[in-house]
Amino acid sequence: MIANCFFWKWANNDLPGKPTDVCAALLRGELHPAVQPFDARPVIEAIESLPFEDLSINREEYKWDVNKASHSNQAQFVHFTYPRPFEAQKIYHLLADELLPLGICCFDESLGMLGDWFAPKINEFQLGFWPGDLPGEIVYDISSDELSALLNRIRGCPEKLEPFAMLSDKRSHFVQCFGKQNGFIVEWAENHFVNGSRCFGIWKALANSSELLNYDEALNVFQAFYLRQPRPSQFHWRDFSREFEQ
């Protein structure tokens, strides 16, 4: 299977940019309001430094080209194709290490989703079942009304399945919940790897000493995160960041 990827740079504004809409606009020759022209050299350098030989990909099997913005030497987007290996996520992780700090995004058009570790313009909501269905369904740049409707879907799942939902933002911070028979386990994470500090903080919400929250409590946490508010003070937050230390 050939991976068909597009790189662009998010604009410094609060306008939403659903990846499929951005990609469609760029292919029409239009600059979507959520993106801006950028220097393509770091993208090309990141692509050319990938360990293709380790992934059994020959030089002639991958291609990239730069689509320049009108009346500018800067790029509107970079198009990159390669034969998708089993370790495709490794490629995105290596690229994200180099390009995330520059505000550059990678959209895997073949899969209809952002490359793993790449940040959305505003937010990203994932819904699925654990284990074995990660991520299942992804919706980008959701509204507050969509948040409650999407999260509500985990309440109607069969008991034998364990639904999960995750809301992440462009900082790569996220909240997530796992559906259990009698409630929801809710976690809040702050990922500072992107800004170079190489640290990760994660907390579990406790209500009355119980790690199982009801639906309204879970929604309250997700809404606080959506609004860029601090962790809700009505819960006790157990820090288990050390479990993720390398």
Backbone bond lengths (Angstrom), bond angles and torsions (degrees), N, CA, C in turn:
res aa  C-N    CA-C-N  psi(-1)  N-CA   C-N-CA  omega(-1)  CA-C   N-CA-C  phi
1 M - - - 1.467 - - 1.529 109.58 -
2 I 1.325 116.23 133.06 1.456 121.36 179.57 1.523 109.77 -89.31
3 A 1.324 116.47 126.33 1.458 121.30 174.75 1.524 108.55 -83.21
4 N 1.311 116.24 132.20 1.456 123.21 -176.67 1.528 107.64 -119.23
5 C 1.333 117.25 103.29 1.458 121.29 -169.01 1.527 112.30 -119.28
6 F 1.323 115.00 148.85 1.451 122.14 177.91 1.525 109.52 -127.88
7 F 1.317 116.25 131.62 1.456 121.93 175.54 1.528 108.81 -107.54
8 W 1.309 116.25 134.79 1.462 121.11 172.69 1.523 108.54 -145.35
9 K 1.329 116.16 171.45 1.461 120.78 -179.30 1.524 109.24 -112.99
10 W 1.341 115.74 127.77 1.457 119.90 177.74 1.531 109.96 -68.01
11 A 1.330 116.23 136.89 1.459 121.47 176.73 1.532 109.86 -75.21
12 N 1.311 115.97 154.18 1.459 121.74 -179.85 1.529 109.58 -83.64
13 N 1.320 116.12 69.39 1.465 122.14 177.05 1.525 108.73 -149.27
14 D 1.318 116.69 176.86 1.463 121.51 -177.74 1.520 112.70 -101.79
15 L 1.312 117.38 17.80 1.463 120.56 179.63 1.527 109.73 -77.19
16 P 1.330 117.94 138.40 1.467 120.05 179.07 1.519 111.81 -68.86
17 G 1.323 115.14 155.40 1.462 120.59 179.23 1.514 110.83 -146.47
18 K 1.325 116.33 79.42 1.464 118.99 176.01 1.533 108.06 -63.10
19 P 1.330 117.77 126.99 1.471 120.25 -172.01 1.526 115.06 -54.12
20 T 1.328 118.31 -38.69 1.466 119.22 -179.84 1.524 110.89 -66.25
21 D 1.343 116.94 -36.17 1.469 120.41 178.43 1.528 110.62 -69.44
22 V 1.337 116.44 -41.87 1.465 120.51 179.16 1.521 110.16 -61.96
23 C 1.319 116.38 -47.57 1.464 120.98 -178.35 1.528 110.85 -61.50
24 A 1.327 117.14 -43.27 1.462 120.60 -179.90 1.528 110.93 -62.64
25 A 1.339 116.24 -41.33 1.464 119.80 179.55 1.524 111.06 -64.62
26 L 1.321 117.15 -44.66 1.463 121.09 -179.21 1.527 111.23 -62.52
27 L 1.324 116.97 -38.99 1.466 119.88 179.63 1.528 112.02 -70.42
28 R 1.336 116.40 -21.60 1.473 120.31 174.01 1.525 111.81 -83.37
29 G 1.334 115.64 -2.44 1.454 119.22 -178.11 1.507 113.78 86.93
30 E 1.343 117.07 14.04 1.459 122.25 -178.99 1.521 109.91 -105.10
31 L 1.310 115.79 144.61 1.459 120.65 175.48 1.521 108.30 -92.90
32 H 1.329 116.75 108.23 1.471 121.37 -179.11 1.525 109.15 -61.17
33 P 1.358 118.27 142.66 1.468 120.83 -178.75 1.527 114.72 -59.19
34 A 1.332 117.64 -19.30 1.465 120.44 -177.75 1.520 112.64 -86.71
35 V 1.338 118.30 -4.59 1.465 120.68 -178.05 1.529 109.75 -125.89
36 Q 1.322 115.70 169.32 1.456 121.10 -179.44 1.523 109.66 -143.80
37 P 1.343 118.44 157.57 1.468 120.70 175.57 1.534 110.23 -61.52
38 F 1.327 115.65 153.62 1.469 119.20 -175.24 1.519 110.98 -152.24
39 D 1.311 114.89 165.53 1.461 122.93 175.98 1.531 107.95 -78.05
40 A 1.337 116.93 117.32 1.463 120.94 -175.31 1.519 113.39 -81.03
41 R 1.329 117.66 -11.44 1.465 119.32 -173.56 1.525 113.84 -58.58
42 P 1.346 120.27 -43.42 1.469 118.50 177.57 1.531 113.55 -61.36
43 V 1.332 117.12 -32.59 1.466 120.16 178.16 1.528 109.82 -67.02
44 I 1.332 116.46 -47.17 1.470 120.15 -179.79 1.526 110.31 -62.04
45 E 1.321 116.23 -42.87 1.466 119.93 179.43 1.523 111.07 -62.58
46 A 1.329 116.56 -40.18 1.469 120.19 179.17 1.522 111.15 -66.14
47 I 1.330 116.88 -40.74 1.469 120.72 178.04 1.520 110.47 -63.82
48 E 1.326 116.81 -48.65 1.465 120.62 -175.64 1.535 112.34 -67.71
49 S 1.324 117.87 -19.91 1.469 120.47 179.53 1.524 113.00 -90.76
50 L 1.325 117.37 0.44 1.467 120.21 178.62 1.535 109.94 -66.05
51 P 1.330 116.90 146.11 1.479 120.39 -178.93 1.525 111.95 -81.07
52 F 1.319 116.67 67.28 1.460 120.47 -174.16 1.528 112.09 -61.85
53 E 1.318 116.99 -38.02 1.472 119.09 -179.28 1.517 110.77 -62.18
54 D 1.334 117.47 -38.89 1.463 120.59 177.97 1.519 111.42 -64.87
55 L 1.343 116.87 -24.49 1.459 121.83 -179.27 1.530 111.60 -97.98
56 S 1.344 116.24 10.41 1.474 122.35 179.04 1.528 111.92 59.45
57 I 1.349 115.88 39.00 1.456 121.36 176.44 1.527 108.05 -115.41
58 N 1.333 116.68 124.14 1.458 121.13 178.90 1.528 111.11 -81.23
59 R 1.331 115.92 156.26 1.465 120.62 -177.13 1.525 112.02 -57.06
60 E 1.320 118.09 -37.84 1.457 120.09 -177.12 1.532 113.01 -76.33
61 E 1.331 116.41 -5.65 1.461 119.45 -177.92 1.525 113.52 -90.60
62 Y 1.303 118.71 -13.48 1.463 119.98 177.02 1.516 109.94 -117.78
63 K 1.318 115.53 147.46 1.455 120.98 -176.64 1.524 110.14 -139.86
64 W 1.313 115.80 148.31 1.454 120.88 172.69 1.521 109.19 -140.15
65 D 1.316 115.77 150.78 1.462 119.81 173.60 1.524 108.47 -148.55
66 V 1.304 114.98 150.99 1.461 122.34 -176.57 1.521 109.26 -104.29
67 N 1.334 116.22 126.16 1.450 121.62 175.25 1.525 107.49 -100.32
68 K 1.319 117.05 111.68 1.459 120.58 -173.97 1.527 111.70 -81.45
69 A 1.328 114.16 147.82 1.459 120.66 175.54 1.522 109.45 -72.25
70 S 1.326 116.77 153.97 1.460 121.66 -179.47 1.526 110.96 -62.60
71 H 1.315 115.97 136.71 1.466 122.86 176.37 1.534 111.74 55.76
72 S 1.337 115.65 37.12 1.467 119.09 -178.08 1.518 109.46 -154.06
73 N 1.325 115.52 151.38 1.460 120.22 173.22 1.523 111.92 -87.69
74 Q 1.322 116.25 -3.48 1.458 120.12 179.40 1.523 110.60 -85.45
75 A 1.337 114.79 164.23 1.462 120.15 -176.92 1.521 111.46 -88.84
76 Q 1.316 114.21 147.56 1.466 120.24 169.06 1.523 109.04 -89.56
77 F 1.340 115.71 -39.20 1.463 121.52 172.64 1.519 108.88 -162.23
78 V 1.320 115.63 163.20 1.465 123.11 173.16 1.513 107.66 -117.30
79 H 1.314 116.74 129.63 1.464 122.31 179.61 1.532 108.35 -102.70
80 F 1.332 116.13 131.15 1.467 121.74 -174.77 1.513 108.58 -135.84
81 T 1.327 116.81 125.65 1.467 121.27 176.27 1.519 109.38 -125.09
82 Y 1.326 115.65 145.29 1.459 121.08 178.27 1.526 108.80 -160.68
83 P 1.340 119.09 155.20 1.466 121.25 175.92 1.521 109.46 -70.68
84 R 1.310 116.06 119.38 1.464 120.34 -173.02 1.536 110.67 -67.32
85 P 1.342 117.49 117.13 1.466 119.85 177.49 1.531 110.48 -85.59
86 F 1.317 115.41 173.43 1.463 120.04 177.27 1.522 110.24 -61.74
87 E 1.334 116.25 -33.97 1.464 121.53 -177.73 1.526 111.40 -92.55
88 A 1.338 117.47 41.36 1.465 120.38 -175.62 1.521 112.09 -59.53
89 Q 1.331 117.84 -36.19 1.465 119.50 -179.36 1.526 111.42 -61.05
90 K 1.333 116.92 -33.09 1.461 120.04 178.94 1.521 110.68 -59.72
91 I 1.335 116.88 -38.43 1.456 120.86 179.06 1.522 110.27 -61.68
92 Y 1.330 116.17 -45.65 1.464 119.33 -178.69 1.523 111.62 -67.54
93 H 1.316 116.97 -36.00 1.461 119.59 178.90 1.528 111.03 -64.65
94 L 1.325 116.92 -42.59 1.464 120.35 178.82 1.530 110.93 -65.30
95 L 1.323 116.35 -41.96 1.459 120.04 178.66 1.525 111.22 -66.09
96 A 1.327 116.55 -41.37 1.468 120.42 -178.82 1.518 111.52 -64.20
97 D 1.324 117.28 -37.04 1.469 120.21 177.89 1.520 111.23 -55.52
98 E 1.338 116.23 -37.40 1.455 120.75 -177.05 1.527 113.04 -87.20
99 L 1.337 116.75 -34.22 1.460 119.74 -167.18 1.524 115.02 -104.04
100 L 1.328 117.91 -24.01 1.464 119.54 179.86 1.521 112.65 -56.95
101 P 1.330 119.53 -45.54 1.468 119.23 -179.86 1.529 113.49 -61.42
102 L 1.334 117.14 -16.92 1.462 121.31 -179.52 1.532 112.22 -94.22
103 G 1.334 116.35 1.27 1.458 120.33 -179.67 1.507 114.05 76.51
104 I 1.328 116.93 17.76 1.459 121.30 -178.35 1.521 110.02 -92.95
105 C 1.307 115.28 139.03 1.464 122.67 -177.04 1.523 109.92 -113.15
106 C 1.323 116.24 151.96 1.463 121.77 175.22 1.528 108.76 -124.02
107 F 1.322 116.16 122.49 1.463 122.20 179.17 1.516 109.08 -110.69
108 D 1.341 115.82 120.30 1.464 121.66 176.61 1.524 107.74 -87.46
109 E 1.332 115.50 94.35 1.464 120.56 -175.16 1.518 112.07 -63.89
110 S 1.326 117.14 -29.03 1.469 121.09 -179.87 1.526 110.88 -63.26
111 L 1.340 117.00 -36.05 1.464 121.91 -178.58 1.529 112.15 -99.35
112 G 1.332 116.88 -11.21 1.457 120.33 -179.37 1.517 113.55 71.51
113 M 1.342 116.91 30.49 1.461 120.22 -177.34 1.526 110.12 -150.28
114 L 1.331 115.83 162.21 1.451 120.07 176.80 1.514 110.12 -69.37
115 G 1.331 116.31 150.26 1.450 119.92 174.05 1.516 110.37 -61.14
116 D 1.309 117.25 145.26 1.458 121.94 -177.13 1.532 110.51 -55.81
117 W 1.326 116.11 133.85 1.468 127.06 -177.61 1.514 113.11 83.71
118 F 1.323 119.70 -13.99 1.460 120.06 178.80 1.528 109.82 -78.50
119 A 1.333 115.26 142.82 1.460 120.97 -171.26 1.525 112.24 -90.31
120 P 1.339 117.32 145.85 1.464 121.06 174.56 1.526 110.31 -74.71
121 K 1.320 116.28 172.54 1.461 119.87 176.81 1.523 110.38 -67.48
122 I 1.343 116.80 -46.35 1.471 121.10 -179.49 1.520 110.88 -122.89
123 N 1.322 117.53 -57.89 1.457 119.88 -179.44 1.517 110.89 -156.01
124 E 1.317 114.90 170.63 1.473 122.36 -178.88 1.522 107.69 -144.86
125 F 1.323 116.70 125.97 1.468 121.70 179.03 1.520 109.02 -111.44
126 Q 1.331 116.36 125.29 1.460 121.82 177.87 1.522 109.27 -113.64
127 L 1.315 115.23 140.50 1.461 121.78 179.88 1.518 108.46 -137.84
128 G 1.324 117.09 133.37 1.456 119.58 179.72 1.515 111.59 -172.73
129 F 1.314 115.69 -159.98 1.463 122.24 -179.97 1.516 109.27 -127.43
130 W 1.315 115.89 143.90 1.455 121.87 -176.97 1.519 109.26 -116.23
131 P 1.331 118.43 135.02 1.479 126.58 -4.24 1.519 111.18 -89.74
132 G 1.319 115.79 172.16 1.454 121.03 167.60 1.508 117.18 96.49
133 D 1.342 118.65 -3.32 1.457 118.91 -178.80 1.520 109.43 -135.88
134 L 1.310 116.38 56.58 1.449 121.91 -177.80 1.534 109.31 -106.76
135 P 1.355 119.13 118.63 1.445 126.39 5.65 1.516 115.00 -94.27
136 G 1.332 119.90 -11.94 1.461 120.15 179.67 1.514 111.69 86.53
137 E 1.318 116.97 -78.42 1.457 122.26 179.49 1.526 108.94 -136.34
138 I 1.328 115.88 138.63 1.461 120.72 179.94 1.524 109.14 -127.99
139 V 1.334 115.41 133.83 1.465 121.66 174.90 1.524 106.81 -126.71
140 Y 1.330 116.45 132.76 1.461 121.01 -176.24 1.527 111.82 -104.56
141 D 1.339 114.24 146.26 1.475 122.83 173.10 1.525 111.62 51.70
142 I 1.327 115.35 57.86 1.458 120.83 -177.69 1.527 110.57 -79.35
143 S 1.339 115.65 158.43 1.457 122.60 175.06 1.525 108.93 -91.68
144 S 1.330 117.04 171.18 1.465 120.18 178.49 1.524 111.24 -64.35
145 D 1.334 117.28 -35.27 1.468 119.88 178.04 1.529 110.46 -66.78
146 E 1.312 117.35 -39.37 1.458 120.53 178.21 1.518 111.35 -66.05
147 L 1.334 117.34 -33.54 1.455 120.96 -179.36 1.520 110.96 -58.32
148 S 1.316 117.94 -51.21 1.470 120.23 -178.49 1.522 111.30 -65.14
149 A 1.332 117.33 -37.48 1.466 120.44 179.86 1.524 111.43 -67.73
150 L 1.336 116.86 -41.62 1.460 120.46 -179.83 1.523 111.40 -68.78
151 L 1.328 116.80 -45.32 1.458 119.23 -179.13 1.522 111.03 -65.14
152 N 1.317 116.99 -31.54 1.461 121.22 179.96 1.522 112.09 -62.14
153 R 1.332 116.67 -23.33 1.464 120.13 -177.42 1.525 112.67 -66.86
154 I 1.327 118.39 -22.53 1.463 118.84 -178.50 1.522 111.82 -75.35
155 R 1.333 117.68 -12.02 1.469 119.79 -179.24 1.519 113.08 -78.09
156 G 1.335 116.87 -21.67 1.457 118.56 -175.48 1.512 113.86 -98.99
157 C 1.334 117.93 15.68 1.464 120.92 -177.30 1.527 111.21 -80.59
158 P 1.328 118.05 146.62 1.470 120.84 175.84 1.524 111.18 -56.88
159 E 1.335 116.54 146.96 1.463 121.00 -175.41 1.522 112.94 -61.42
160 K 1.339 117.52 -29.13 1.469 119.15 -176.83 1.531 111.79 -71.81
161 L 1.337 116.41 -16.04 1.460 120.38 178.54 1.523 110.13 -97.95
162 E 1.321 116.41 150.99 1.454 121.65 177.27 1.528 108.34 -113.41
163 P 1.330 118.02 94.31 1.468 119.86 -178.18 1.523 111.15 -72.18
164 F 1.301 115.79 152.13 1.456 120.07 173.21 1.517 108.69 -136.28
165 A 1.316 115.47 155.07 1.463 122.14 175.01 1.517 107.82 -138.87
166 M 1.329 116.40 143.36 1.454 121.39 179.41 1.528 109.10 -139.78
167 L 1.334 115.19 134.00 1.454 121.66 174.80 1.522 107.68 -119.51
168 S 1.335 116.94 119.81 1.459 121.35 179.09 1.526 109.34 -120.18
169 D 1.336 115.90 162.54 1.458 119.69 -179.99 1.524 110.63 -125.24
170 K 1.324 116.50 -176.01 1.457 119.95 -174.76 1.522 112.68 -71.44
171 R 1.352 117.64 -10.73 1.463 120.34 174.14 1.522 111.55 -83.92
172 S 1.327 116.92 -5.48 1.473 124.32 -173.70 1.525 111.74 72.39
173 H 1.336 117.91 15.58 1.464 121.31 168.46 1.536 107.33 -79.34
174 F 1.342 117.13 159.94 1.460 118.09 179.34 1.527 111.93 -159.00
175 V 1.327 114.72 159.57 1.463 122.55 166.44 1.517 106.47 -120.69
176 Q 1.329 116.17 149.65 1.454 119.66 178.83 1.519 109.64 -147.33
177 C 1.309 115.34 153.67 1.470 119.32 175.54 1.515 109.09 -138.77
178 F 1.317 114.64 149.13 1.459 123.09 179.38 1.520 108.09 -120.52
179 G 1.327 116.47 125.20 1.455 120.57 -178.92 1.519 111.90 -77.60
180 K 1.323 116.05 127.61 1.455 122.26 174.38 1.527 108.36 -116.96
181 Q 1.327 116.58 175.39 1.457 119.96 -175.42 1.523 112.21 -62.31
182 N 1.351 117.00 -34.68 1.458 119.80 -174.73 1.528 113.89 -115.58
183 G 1.325 117.28 15.41 1.453 118.65 -179.48 1.508 112.04 159.49
184 F 1.332 116.02 -158.28 1.457 121.63 -173.50 1.527 110.31 -134.73
185 I 1.323 115.44 134.59 1.456 121.64 171.67 1.524 106.74 -89.92
186 V 1.335 116.92 125.00 1.462 121.42 -174.75 1.522 109.45 -121.44
187 E 1.344 116.05 132.37 1.460 122.18 -178.82 1.527 109.78 -129.28
188 W 1.317 114.74 147.90 1.473 122.73 -179.18 1.522 107.12 -124.87
189 A 1.333 116.73 126.09 1.466 120.12 -175.28 1.523 111.09 -127.76
190 E 1.327 114.84 143.14 1.461 122.17 175.88 1.525 107.42 -123.17
191 N 1.306 114.44 114.34 1.457 121.84 -174.19 1.525 109.21 -102.42
192 H 1.329 117.07 108.20 1.459 121.01 -177.68 1.533 112.24 -103.19
193 F 1.329 117.55 14.19 1.454 119.96 179.00 1.525 110.90 -64.92
194 V 1.338 116.24 -33.66 1.453 120.56 -175.76 1.523 111.73 -65.22
195 N 1.347 117.78 -36.46 1.461 119.33 -176.98 1.530 112.56 -87.31
196 G 1.336 116.60 7.88 1.455 120.17 172.83 1.507 116.19 93.68
197 S 1.333 118.14 -3.42 1.472 119.16 -177.03 1.524 112.41 -83.22
198 R 1.347 116.50 -12.65 1.468 122.59 174.84 1.521 112.00 56.17
199 C 1.341 116.90 42.68 1.466 119.42 176.13 1.522 109.26 -132.81
200 F 1.317 114.59 157.06 1.457 121.66 -174.52 1.522 108.06 -141.07
201 G 1.335 116.77 123.73 1.453 120.77 178.61 1.511 110.82 -115.12
202 I 1.325 117.08 134.47 1.462 120.23 179.59 1.523 109.50 -143.23
203 W 1.325 115.21 137.35 1.458 122.40 -175.90 1.519 109.62 -131.58
204 K 1.326 115.97 147.14 1.463 121.79 176.61 1.521 108.64 -108.42
205 A 1.329 116.48 133.52 1.458 121.55 -179.38 1.525 110.64 -79.11
206 L 1.332 116.16 134.09 1.460 122.55 176.04 1.520 108.61 -121.81
207 A 1.331 116.33 132.58 1.460 122.19 176.75 1.521 107.85 -117.78
208 N 1.332 115.83 116.15 1.480 120.69 -177.38 1.530 111.12 53.93
209 S 1.330 115.07 45.72 1.476 123.75 177.71 1.522 113.62 69.03
210 S 1.326 117.74 6.79 1.464 121.26 179.01 1.521 109.77 -107.33
211 E 1.327 116.22 139.10 1.457 119.52 177.52 1.522 111.98 -84.37
212 L 1.324 117.77 -1.56 1.454 121.52 177.66 1.528 109.81 -97.79
213 L 1.321 116.87 115.60 1.450 122.92 177.32 1.522 109.74 -99.13
214 N 1.342 116.59 153.59 1.459 118.11 173.07 1.529 109.19 -81.75
215 Y 1.321 116.08 175.72 1.465 119.14 -174.32 1.518 111.84 -62.13
216 D 1.316 118.39 -44.35 1.465 120.77 -178.15 1.527 111.38 -62.18
217 E 1.328 116.58 -36.77 1.463 119.82 177.77 1.530 111.09 -67.67
218 A 1.339 115.72 -41.28 1.468 119.41 177.19 1.526 110.83 -62.08
219 L 1.323 116.38 -43.15 1.466 120.61 179.15 1.520 110.61 -63.16
220 N 1.334 116.91 -37.35 1.468 120.88 178.54 1.524 111.32 -59.10
221 V 1.340 117.28 -41.34 1.463 121.63 179.35 1.525 109.93 -66.49
222 F 1.332 116.89 -45.77 1.462 120.42 -179.52 1.533 111.19 -62.38
223 Q 1.331 116.32 -39.41 1.465 119.32 179.96 1.523 111.04 -66.71
224 A 1.326 117.83 -39.31 1.465 120.87 177.84 1.529 110.32 -61.67
225 F 1.319 116.18 -43.28 1.466 120.14 178.66 1.529 110.24 -64.03
226 Y 1.316 116.62 -44.26 1.463 121.56 -179.48 1.524 111.14 -56.92
227 L 1.337 116.25 -38.93 1.461 122.19 -177.20 1.523 112.67 -86.77
228 R 1.346 117.66 6.39 1.468 123.21 -179.98 1.538 111.54 62.18
229 Q 1.320 115.49 34.25 1.456 121.02 176.72 1.532 109.94 -92.93
230 P 1.347 118.03 163.97 1.472 120.23 176.31 1.534 110.93 -67.18
231 R 1.316 115.61 169.05 1.461 119.86 175.14 1.531 109.61 -56.99
232 P 1.341 118.96 130.82 1.471 121.32 -176.67 1.531 112.01 -56.29
233 S 1.327 115.95 131.12 1.463 121.19 -172.50 1.521 113.36 -76.66
234 Q 1.344 118.43 -12.20 1.468 118.70 179.72 1.521 112.59 -73.62
235 F 1.331 116.94 -8.83 1.462 120.74 178.03 1.525 109.68 -107.91
236 H 1.329 115.12 151.68 1.462 119.76 168.16 1.523 106.47 -88.11
237 W 1.341 116.50 135.51 1.461 120.65 -176.14 1.526 109.34 -112.28
238 R 1.325 114.90 112.05 1.469 120.46 179.64 1.518 109.54 -87.03
239 D 1.313 116.02 120.15 1.465 122.24 -178.81 1.529 109.51 -82.66
240 F 1.328 116.37 119.18 1.468 119.29 175.18 1.521 110.48 -126.28
241 S 1.347 115.03 35.71 1.466 121.00 -179.21 1.514 112.62 -62.38
242 R 1.336 116.94 -31.91 1.464 119.14 -176.53 1.507 113.08 -62.50
243 E 1.331 116.72 -23.88 1.448 119.70 178.58 1.524 111.69 -65.83
244 F 1.345 117.08 -16.40 1.466 121.34 -177.49 1.522 111.77 -108.39
245 E 1.320 116.93 4.82 1.465 118.99 179.23 1.518 109.84 -69.31
246 Q 1.335 114.59 140.27 1.469 119.58 -178.92 1.521 111.09 -89.36
